[in-house]
């Protein structure tokens, strides 16, 4: 019987150092395949395969669509594409963003859990917010092994800590101790059997793969919430599994609870700056019209425009106060961290 031969790894901020330490400790004859998602900009030129190939003995490349899975290789998600797993091969899909990322960690972990069940080892490394928590929950639900980097050892502790809050993780290790564990797990026979794939997992993995029949189906996983999707404005469906709370919209954008709060905060910040700009422009126009009216001898009209300008400027000052207080808070948090 196979061992734990499907190893999925997710990392974000501070994750490159952790990934280098992990792959450096793996042997050339590792009886497993590794699949890596690192949050990278959509328009970036990811050099991660080259970095990982130099860090350890296993070859790393950007995964290609429909490429067969082979042992002893590292498959890296290319920029602006999700890396998904099917039985025996990989998919590269430009599907909806999850936690505002593409590639995202959760789609890789979730599709691996569906296709390979207890053969999967999910590893969450350094990063911010909570991408990876829902995916690791899916891995554990399907009988796989859940591993996180010790938050005290991570440059950014949010991701491993968020996973630990909702998943009964099997191992919490420093980055240098993860590779020996993976080698041991790859050599252990997997005897555990699991039941059929849950319906909501099937639906979500098909949405992630951009299956139009599933996207257009009105029977969505979860229940409608009162919140709108920060990415497209559509209704978010709420999914609650144990301690895990997350959201997905009709077209597939998905968020963990922390990710949704962060996305809403960003949208609110954009809205406040837009309102501030619009009020400033309106006040400037009112002042110009007041001056023009006064020049033409229409004093009563000028007074009306002056009052309008003062009223708008007062509203603008309120919003400016909100924006500067938010900026001050951000700066304080940045200095403290």
N, C-alpha and C positions, 0 to 999 in steps of 0.2 A: 504494500500500500504506500502511496506517496506521503511525504512528510509535509511540514508547513513550507511549501515551496513557492508560495505567492506572497511576496513581501511588498506592501504598499506603504509609501513614506510621504508625509506631508510636512512642509516647512515654509516659513515666511521670513519676517525680519530676524536677522541673526542666524538664519538656518544654514547658510553655506558652510560656516565653520563646523556646525554639528554634522552636516552631511559628509564633509571631508573626513572628519574623525571616524564616522561610521564605516564608510567604504574602505578606509585605510586598514581596518581590522578584519576585512573579509578575505577568505582564501580564493585562489584562482579556480578551484574545483567546487565552488559553492553549489550545492544541489538545490538551487532556487533561482527565481527570477525576481529582479527588483524593479519597481515602478515608482517614479519620483515626480511629485508636483512641488514646485517652488513658485510662489507668487512672483511674477515678473511683469513688467509693463507690456502692454499689447504691442507696442511698436518697437520694443527692445530687441537687441540681437543677443540672445541668451548664449553665454559661453559655458553654461553649466555642464554639458556633456564633456567638454574638454577638461574642465576643472576636476570632475569626478574620475575621468580616465587617468589623469595624472596622479590623483590622490591614492588610488588603489589598483589592484591587478585586474579588475573586471572592466571590460569595455562598456562605455556609456555613449548612447546616441539619442538624438531626438526620435521619438517613436513615429512610425509611419502608419497611415490608415490601413487596416486589414493585415498588418504585419503579424506573422506567427510568433507565439511566445516561445522563447528558448531559454533554457537554464544557463546560468553564468553570465547573464547580460543585465545591463541597467537601461531601462527605457525611461526617457525624460520627456515630460509634457512640453511641447513647443509653445512659444509665446502665442497668446490669443486663441488657444485651442484647449478644450478639455481632453484629458487622457482617460478613456473608458476601457473597461475590460469585458471581453466576452470569452466563452469557453474556447481556449486554444489560440485566440488572437486578440489584437488590440484595435480600438477605434479612436480616431482623432476627429473630433467634432467641434465645430464652432457654435455650440449650443448656448442657451441663456446663461448669463453670469450667475454665480452663486456666491453669496457674501461679497458681492461686487467684484469678484475675481473671475478671470478666465485666462489661464487654467485655475480651477479651484480643487481643493482637496477632497471635499465630500463626494463629488461625482465619481472619482477614482475609487475611493473606499467602498462606496455603496455598490457600484457595479462589480467590484471584486467580490464583495460579500455575496451578491446574488449568484455569480458564476461559479465560485469556488468554495463557498461555505467555510467549513472548519480548516481548510488548507491555508487560509489567509492569516497573515500577521500584519496588523495595522500599527504604524509607528508615527506618532505626532511629535514633532520637534519644535524648536524655538519659533515664536511668532506672536503677533498681536491679534486681539479679538478671539473669535471662537470658530473659525473655519477648521474643520477636522473633527469637531466633537460629534456632529451628527453622523459623519461617516464612520467614526470609530464605534459609535453606538450600533450601527448596522453590522459592522464586522463582528462585534461581540454577540449580537443577537443571532447571527448565523453560525455561531460556534467557533469563531476565529479567536485569535490571541490579540489582546489590546496592550500596547506598549506606549509609554510616554517618556520623554526626556524629563528628568527631575527639574521642576520649575526653578529650584535654587541654582541649577547648573546652566539654565538657558539664559541667553542674553535678553530675550523677551519671554516672559513666563506666561503670558495670557493664554496661548493656545494649549499647552499641556495642562495648565491649571483648569481651563474651561472643560477639557475632556475629562479630567478627574472628577469634576463636579457632577457629571451626568452618566459616567461610565464606571463600572466596577473594573478598573484596569488590573491587568495581571502583573505588570512589571512597571516600576518607576525607577529609571536608571540614569546615571550620568552618561554623557554622550560616548565616552570611551568604553563603557561597559555594554553598550547595545549590540555591537557586532558579535562578540562571543555568544550572546544569547541567541541571535539569529542563526548562527552556525549550528548551535545545539538543536534548536527547534526544527531546522531544515532536515536534520537527520532522524528526528522522531517520527514514527509512523502515526498517521492520523486515523484513529479508529472511530471517532465520534461521528454519529449520523444525525442529521437534522431533518426537520420536516420540510414541507413545501415552502417556496418563497412566498412571503406575505404579499397580498394583492397591492397594498400601497407601495411596497418596494418595487414591484414590477412596474407600476404606473410611473413612479418617479424616475426609474432608470430609463424608461422609454422616452419620457419627456426630455431627459438629459441628452438622449441620442437624437433628438429632434424628430421623433416619430409623429407625423402629423395626425394620424388617427387618434393617438392618445391625447395630443394637445387639443384637438377639436372636440374630444369627448367631454360632455358636460359633467360626467361623474368624476370629480376631482378628488384627490386624496385630502383628507382633513375636512374642516368646517369653515364656512366663510367668516371672516373677522370684520371688524369695523375699520381696519387700517388699509391704506392704499400702498401700492408698491412704489418705493422711492425711484425705481428705474423707469417704470412705464406708466404709473398711475392707476393700474388695474387693481381689482380687489385681491387682497391676500387671503389665502386659505391657511388656517391655523392647524398645525399638527402637534399633538402632545403625546409623547411617549415617555412614561416614567417621569424623571426629572427634566427631560429634554423638551424644550419648547422652541418651535421654529415655524417658518412661514414660507409659502410658495404662491406665486400668482398664476393666472391662467396660462400665460405663455412660458412659464418655467423659471423666472427669476426667483431665487431662494435666499433666505436669510436665517441665521441663528438669531436668538434674542439680542445678544450683544451687537451683532452685525446690523440688525434692523435699527437699533437705537443710534448707532454711529451714522448710518445712512440717512436717517431722519434728521439728525443734528446737522449733517452737511447740507441737506436740502433747506433746512430752516436758515442756516447761515447764508446760503445763496439768496434766499427770499428776502432776508433782512437787508443785505447789501443792495439788492435790486430796488427795494422800497426806499432805501436811503438815497440812492442815486435819483430815483424818480421825484422824490420830494425836493431834493436840491435843485433839480432842473426846473420844477414847477415854481419854486420860490424865486429863482433867478429870472424866469420869464415874467412873473408878477412884478418884480422890481423894475424890469425894463419897460413893461407896459405902463407902470405908474409914472416913470420918468417921462415917457413919451406923452402921456395924458397931461402931465403938469406943463410940459413944454408947449402944448397946444392950448393951454388955458382951461383944461377940464379938471379943475382941482378936486371936485367931488368924486370923479372917476378915479383920480390918482389916489385919493384917500382909501377908496375901496380896494384898489390893487395893493396898497401898502398893508392894509389889514390882512388881506389874503396871504401876502408874503410872510408876515409875522406869524400867522397861524400855522402855515406850512413849515416854517423854520422851527417852531416849537415842537412839532411832531418829529421833524428830522433830528432834533437834539435828543429826543427820547430814544429813538432807534440807535443813534450814535452811541448813547450811553450803554445800551444793551450790547452793541458790537464791541466796544472797547473793554467792557467788563469781561466778556467772553474771551477776548484776546488776552487780557491780563491773567485770567484763570489758566488758559492754555500755557502761557509762558511760565507761570508758577509750577504747573505740573511737569513741564519739560525740565525745569531746573532741578526739581526734586528728584526726578528719575535719573 
